[in-house]
Amino acid sequence: EPFDFIKKNFNLAMMTREFENCLTKCMNLENSSIDVPSNTVELQISIDEYVSISVERIAYVETLKGQPHNICYHTIDGSQITVRDSISHALELLGEDFALSHRSVVVNRRCVVGIADGQLKLSNGELVTCAISKKNIFKNK
């Protein structure tokens, strides 16, 4: 019997992740004692579905406007994982390489390549909001 499906998509990275998730589920069925490396976080994306992601792959996390109690993890390769959680819990979960750049954004300090006009430029080319009071945290990274 099938236990999951891989959606066809033109985005090869998304299809690869879905394939990896299916393999992980398969391995979990065969061996429920798979160790997750310590530098990963496990995110609950639905009632009984989890995704493990390497902390180093996370560029930033932001709260979603208009969707209370939802945050979105943005990875270096441009993918997004939306979960039901708080930004403060994400900050605790991710560790000391991450800092609040704004009340609704947590940034991986290793991804910051520049600061200008109230925004942080990340290594993947994205710009995220940075409060004036938080600029010094990222200048001294």
N, C-alpha and C positions, 0 to 999 in steps of 0.2 A: 504494500500500500504506500502511496506517496505521503510524505510527512511535510513537504513544503514545495514551493514552486519558485523557479527563477524567471523573473519577468524579462522579456526581451526589451532591450533598451539600446539606443544608439550610443549611450555613454558607456564605454568599455569599463571604466573604473567602477561604475555602479553595478554593472553585471558581475564583475569580478568579486566585489564585496558580497553580493547576494549569494554567489557560488560559495565563497568562503563561509558565510553564515550557514548555508546548507550542510557543508562539510563538518562544521563545528557541531551542529545539531546531530548529525549522523554519529560523530565520534562520541558525543555525550550519551547517545543511546547505547553504544557499545561499552563505553567506559566512563562512568559518572565521576571518576576521580581525576579529571584533567586539571592540572595546575595552571592557573592564569599567572603569567609573569607579574611581578610586583609593580612594574612601571606601566600597567594598564589600568583602566577603569572599566567597570561593567555598568552599562547604562540600561535601565529598564525602559523599553520602547512600547510595550503593551503588557497586558496582565501576566502572560507567561512567556514573554519573549525578551531576551537580553542581547546586547551587543557589547563585545569587548573591543576597546580601542586603546591604542598606545597613547600615552599622555603626550609624547613628543609630537604626535601627528595633529594635536589640537592647536589651532591658531588662536581662537578666542571663543568665548561663550557669551551669548546675549539673551536678555529677556525678550519675549515676543509681545509686541504691542497688540492689544485687543484680544489676547489669549492669556488670561490670568493663570499663574502657576505653571507656565510653560517656558522652557528655555531651549535655545538651539546651540548645539556644539558645531562650530565651523572648523573643518580640518584644513590642513595646508594644501591639500589637493583640490579644495573647493566643494567637497561634499558636506552635507548637513545632516545632523541627527537631532530630532526634536524629542524632548522628553518632558515629563511632568515633574518638575523639581523647582527649587529656588536657586537664585544666583549665589546666595551665601553658602548653601550646601555645596554647590559646584566648586566654589573657591576653597572650601575645606578639603574636598575630595582631590583636587588637582595638585595641591602642594605649593611649595615656596617659589617655584618658577613662574607662578601666575599671580597677578595683582589686579585689583579693581582700577580701571581707567576712568570709569564713570559709574554711577550707582546701578546701571543696568548692563555693564559690560565687564567681563573678566578677560584679561589678555595674557597670552604666553609671552613673557618678557624676552625670551630667546628669539621670538619672531619679529620683534620691533626693529625696524631699520631706520626710522626717522620720525621726527615730530614736527608738525607745522600746522598753524591755523586751527588749533584745538582738535587735531586729529593725529592718530598714530598711523604710520605707514608700516604694513607688515611685509614680511619676506615673500608672501604669495601675491602681493600687489594690492591687497584690499586696504581700505581706510576705515578706521574705527574711531568713535568719539573718545576724546580724552578731556576730562575736566581740568581747568587751570590749576587747581590745587593738587592734582595728581601727576603733573608733568615731571616733577623731580624724581618720582619713582622710576620712570622710564629713561630719564637722561643718564642715570647712574646704574644702568643695567650691567 
